[in-house]
Amino acid sequence: MKTKNLILALLAVLASLTMTAKNTYELQSPDGKLRVTIHADNQLKWSVKHQQTVVLQPSDIALQYSEGKNSNTLGKNIKVKHAKSEQHRGTFQTAVYYRKQIQDNYNSLTLQTSQGFYVEFRAYDDGAAYRFVRTKKGQATIMRETATFQFGGDYQAFAPYYNNTIKGTRYQTSFESLYTECKISEINPDTLVMNPAAICLPDGKKAVIMDAAVEDYPGMFLVKDGQNTLRADFAPYPMEVIYRERNVIPQRRADYIAQISGACALPWRVVLVTEHDRQLLDCDMAQRLAPPCRIKDTSWIKPGKVAWDWWNNWNLTGVDFPAGINTETYKYYIDFAANNRLEYIILDEGWSSPETLMQIVPAINLEELVRYGNERNVGIILWATWRNTMRDLDNIFAHYSKMGIKGFKVDFFDRDDQIVVRDVKAISECAAKHHLLLDLHGIRAFGMQRTYPNVLNIEGVRGLEQTKWDGKKNGKIQTDFPRYDVTCPYLRMLSGPMDYTPGAMKNAIPATFNSDWGNPMSQGTRAHQVAMYVIYDAPLQMLADSPSKYMKEQETTDFIAQMPTTFDETIALDGAIGEYIVMAKRKGNKWYVGALTNWTERDLSIDLTPLKLQSSEAVVFADGINAKRDATDYKCTKVRLSSAEPLKLHLAPGGGWAAIIETAP
């Protein structure tokens, strides 16, 4: 019997890998729909096909590097010493995520070269990936990496152009860009495109380019390289920097992108392939490709919701003290958090000296706030810049951990070259050592949440903060936030959680929206904001508005306060990128369902069969009948839902819908 099983396993591996010609290999996904062809001759190339759809035409792969005085290019006239195929079928548990268990099924091909590297390819049902792995000792300098993505036509793209936060610095960005929707040929050749970026294939399919498992190596940008082709671009290694307020700005960069040492794996280059847009909403690729968790005991990591100060400008009403950055204001935030079962508050910018985290401003008694928060079961998270955090990392984290601080929001990385990526890892490890949570801003996600689950949230998204200054020009709205709101979950959320910071209580239709730094508002309806608490992955989730406004809108606040921030199961029910989203997430015996739309009013009929509901009671938070006139209009009702009948939804322009469904234990 054992011999028979061994033969069957061998046949399965052989079925997933075929050597079709000399130095040409074919690898297919477990379901047989996706096929990867690797050409290992004069130029290493890969191509990808999904059923009859050509995803990638043969596209170049190469790595130019030097070891001492010797320069080499891996990928030119490649010599394969050995080709090894494997079949992997398994699962792994998650510490902090929107599902408890992840299926990890793929077929792989490893090409061992004569240059001290191997190239590993993987084929999953929903995509393909490859990476370089170095196997020898000593130092190497990576001069450049070639990763091209040549498509079969001039297809429509969702391309997030990088936002240059400081003029004259090509790779300086906060990763908060909108999505430019254009053909590949129309992408600006002089700008960088951030990943993940989507390409609309024939037959309604999508291809998404992204990287994963980025450690001690720069992140990947994309640039146009011909009519139908994108290629990777990487920030060169910084050699000289200047300090300007919160930022560290490279003034001179090297002619290489990274320096590596010893045996190590370079990041994955990934192409996701989906038949339906909704498959992008709950894709686990970043988790699958990330290194396993490096924190032995994760029991101290407590996700939760946060009363945030900065967006609402510390605006409190009906109090008998001056609101602002002071002890009395933050005690009020703590009281609000405790009364509404929120786990944390954040002290954003202003609690410490601009130059050092070890000097607290006189108006703040931090030890008293920690004591008061402990009494009320509310933890405190502190804001910091990357620059100040790295001045004395271990001592800073040790000091505040001992005081009782629960975590740090580290901001203004605004780059992802090798130095920054290396520091992100150092900060994550040091924070875990001192049992501190992290919320990283000014950086994009690249799959570190599985490896360091104390990194509960990451920005890299054009979130609600932008409404404070991004208003109207000549009477017209400059940024269409509702369309962005139903685009970023399909793309940005692929690489990890996103700190969009929802929760605005002042909601506006286009005619009434404007930017207001001190008293900001959102585009779209109240229900649109509430539904984000279901749809957006954010284990550390903000309530962005003022405690005073939430207390005046207690019914809304009560609904939001019930929302978990991590889940046991997630199902994407329906959606179209840039148009609308419907998702369901389960925690214990409760389902949480959310829906969002752009400015298009729509009626949807949603199949609830995957939820396996009997007749179950649901509390529904929906757009009011007049929400298209007054975006604050909503209706909260109780209904009964069953999988036997489709769910009928009406979404106002810029609208939303959310439900909490209790099922039998």
C-alpha angles and dihedrals in degrees: 000000000000090000091051092050091049091052091049091050091049091050090051091053092048090050090056093050129047129174100214099178139350108311092355121113133184124207124184135196122254091258091048095234099106122059127189120197119198121197110199105180131087091346125018108237139165133201130189131208128182110202102304095340117102106221101173128011115213104306128189123253121187144144122207112199144154131220110194107312094341120099121197140174118213107206100039113100087345117199114209112206095182138000118208126187126196138180117216124193118170151107136233135199123242126220098202119010146102092271130037098221132033127205110227108190123154146133118233141197123198120196112200111206133198092243101075094264135095128201117221122201125190132191118201127176089254102038152337133253142179138189141180117242121194116214105182137080128252135050129308132184117215106216096181141335124220117212116158130181111200114185129201096244146005093280131179114267140198099217120179103206111210115255109231103220094185121037117243095023111103098192099037108108141138091218094237102126131147120235116261108210110209143117118284090249090055096056109118105257092207098059137067124246118213123221141277091056125167132222120197108227127194120279093037093291125139132212118201124194116209143143128232141190093030109181129155089350134087122268120252125257123182131226132186112260108179135329099310103011139096123188134193123260126188134198110253117238112278115243103173129022138183127208117233115176105295096351135087106208125193112229097179129026132195127245090250134064104217147003117217134185133209125331111350143144122241120217124284121256107214139192114188118201122197134177093203128033092231089067088072092060097070103023115145099197096117090052094046094052097042121098112263121267113293096193109092097198115035097167092105093059106102118184118201150129126296136211101223125202110190102066093052091045093235088288112169128166132197094029129125098226134064107270116230142084098338141108095260093054093050092047086056090052089049091051090049092049092048094047091052098041095249114156102214150018125208126222099209128193115332105045093099139033114285089237104043138025091210093071115074120199114253094245091063124075096190097178090053091050091051090050092047092047092050090054090054096038093246120133126213126230121192129215119229140164120245088237095057094039092058094049091084105352104172096041092047094050093043092050097051095039089055089050089056102257111153101207153329135253102212113199144182102039086138093172138063103202119133095275093054094044089049090051092049088058092046092050092048093050094045092047090051090050089057095038094248127150121225137215109184121204131186090031133087126236119256105172101284093131093084092048096042108021090178084078092088099172143011130194118211089130134106092246138175093287089075091068089070091073108006101087135129134326119197088351095305128110109250097204126039098216099176091057090049089047090060094043105048096061089060094051117011092043091057090078098047146298119329129216098216089152101218129182108098113167094190103073128181144194116218093269094055101035123108137148117263119173096198099037106024129186138194132240113242134027134317089250088053089061093045094050090057088071088066101037104039117078105229119141087185101045125186131223095207103188132080122283087232091059093045091052090052088051098043096153090059091043092051090053094049092045090061093059117106118218097214127042144199097224137012129195125183104216103183143335151132122223111259091008115064145328135210118185137167127204129184129211113178108313096340128091120207114201125189136181132188133183136187120237089300114104109224146174118217135191110206126195108227095186093111090060092057092215123179114198097309132177115244133187106216127201108194143162112279121240090257098042091115087062100034113023092203091066113111141149126220114198143156119242139160119247131191136181087231090075131045117251111246113210131184116196121191119219105292086006141148145194133206136179138185109209121192116206131187112282 
